[in-house]
Amino acid sequence: MAQFDPRRQPMRLAPHAFTALAAVSVALLAGRVYQPARAEEAPPLTQAQIDTLEAQAFAAAAAPAGLTAPEAVPVQIRRGETFEQAVRRTGVSDQDASAVAATVANALDVNQIRAGLRFETAISRPRGGLGEARLVGLTMRTGPASQLTVSRSFDGALRLRALEEKVTHETMVLKGDVERSLSASARELGATASIVRAASRLFATKFDMQRDVRSSDEFTLVFDRDVTEAGRTVSVGELLYAQLRGQTFYRFTPAGSKTAQYFDASGKNLRSAMMRTPLQSFRRVSSGFGVRRHPISGYRKMHQGIDFAAGTGTPVVAPADGVVVEARRWGGYGNWLRIRHANGLESGYGHLSRYGSGIRAGQRVSQGQIVAYVGSTGASTGPHLHYEIWRNGQRINPAGIRTTEGTELKGADLAAFRAEKARIDRIIASGGERKPAQLQPAVEGLRPAQTAE
């Protein structure tokens, strides 16, 4: 048995063993878990994200000490005014206006900018109301899908950028069913107001748009447009094709003709000499042609026209080409309009609220052109259009007008029409067509932009 010697340190194996074992375990565990720190690459930002971040930073730093947050101030260049003078009207200093003009001059010749051009500025004003304002941003559209921006950086320098969106030329094919109205249904599918008006004028030569067109009737419209990658429509072309209730219209320009016309599938001109009604929308026929009790006098007398109940301001269109004979006040008819057409026909319109742009005696008008607006002037119990037709000086029932169609294409014109028809038919079958668009700048003197500070 070993004896205790106070001069020797006792050996305690268990604590040392546990300490060593724990150290080894921690080292092994650390070696397995620990990995060197590695920075992951952030995904690249899109241009839209960059613009958003830039706008947020600009908004946070745009108002220098003592100035308010920037407010949007639209500017339009006046006749005889320079670009710099227009900027100065926002309230900024002469030095600020000169600096902005010099910055913009890096991208375009400011001397070429014409009166009427509009641009937006962002202006910060003194908080106490004393002193000059400061321009912190400017945006000017230089083309259908391009614009220049001037922004003030953190150190007060002006920065110029040219932004341009990609534009695509599309041939749109819209197919749908009439619901509330053809106009509303077409607009919901993406047709513009100009396309809807063109289609309505065509269909009005074949149908009474209020009574003949029913819910669930199918229609198809084909037209060109230029659209940006953000979905903004830059421009809209002509209506190339329209179909409703079995009636088809193909747009084609015969050789030697200055204007395009519309033809059916066989090449027959579908342009009637007289539209069915001069209104594309109305509530009802409130009074027909014939003997009736007059709503004001109470006497039975001949009503020598048709009354269409419609809201004040509803557009009235010329049912055929012609020349304005009268545009004046006429007794109980109130504001009165009379148009002379071909083949001894004349049309008259009563109770108008006002006339169309440029409508006066001697003015030539074309079929479908807006010539007046519905009203309730003269002897009238409410807004409506009184519509009359004369043949060789005698009033006749407008509902009884029957006119012949146009001519048929022949020879080279017919061959060219068939080629155009085949092209449109292919586009309809494929559901549309897309290709890059070629656009012209809206501002003259444009040159590649440079960053200027």
BELSUL-V6638 format. One record per run of one state. SS is the DSSP state (hx for helix, st for strand, lp for the rest). FROM is the first residue (numbers start at 1). TO is the last residue. If there is no record, write none. Layout:
BEGIN
SS|FROM|TO, SS|FROM|TO
END
This chain:
BEGIN
lp|1|12, hx|13|33, lp|34|46, hx|47|61, lp|62|66, st|67|67, lp|68|70, st|71|76, lp|77|82, hx|83|88, lp|89|91, st|92|92, lp|93|93, hx|94|104, lp|105|107, st|108|108, lp|109|109, hx|110|112, lp|113|117, st|118|124, lp|125|125, st|126|126, lp|127|132, st|133|143, lp|144|145, st|146|152, lp|153|157, st|158|164, lp|165|166, st|167|177, lp|178|181, hx|182|189, lp|190|192, hx|193|204, lp|205|217, st|218|228, lp|229|232, st|233|244, lp|245|246, st|247|252, lp|253|260, st|261|263, lp|264|267, st|268|269, lp|270|283, st|284|287, lp|288|289, st|290|293, lp|294|299, st|300|303, lp|304|305, st|306|309, lp|310|314, st|315|317, lp|318|321, st|322|329, lp|330|330, hx|331|333, lp|334|334, st|335|340, lp|341|344, st|345|352, lp|353|353, st|354|355, lp|356|363, st|364|365, lp|366|369, st|370|373, lp|374|374, st|375|375, lp|376|383, st|384|391, lp|392|393, st|394|396, lp|397|397, hx|398|400, lp|401|407, st|408|408, lp|409|410, hx|411|430, lp|431|432, st|433|436, lp|437|440, st|441|441, lp|442|445, st|446|446, lp|447|453
END
